[in-house]
């Protein structure tokens, strides 16, 4: 299950976490918007990208759950594009959450 998850944290250089005030439904919508943008910019990625869940962590991080393991792997590989699509001051962690 952890392989299908993507962990993002607030960028340490940022003063505020723009995603902190969003609820989990809003976070999923924001992730899906970022995935759609990635699909248009990077057409070599998996088909039908979709986030199906998000969990806010006590430390301010967010664990996203894409619908497929290949989507999670691609997001971690193309983390700069996902971060840009999220439009927040966040960083994507390389591996699945521990």
Steps between C-alpha positions, in 0.01 A plus 500: 500500500782744581632471144176663384546799727675831440624703795531876470628741762517875530811642340736592785584826322134605499354703783146360467334179387235598246340157520451502877154655489361262237286201598571155361245532215657830393846343516389214272348751257825699499703183438272400213541845346879461526484151347290627208752778440785248513324279244489787251859609562656153525305270266733202560338435838237245597149531361207619709682652795288544810541561871240322711600602850696740716588488867632794696780412739562657840831648378325689218588249230246338272484142378330475162366172372489475122277236343793293368853420610636617163343843558675530837833396349461750217412784737812426706707491179349823363474669838581849367202490264268376777624767741444770237149368438417504871592871502616479857827528678549126537754233424428143387689238694683240290381178661166387636411614852668305779 
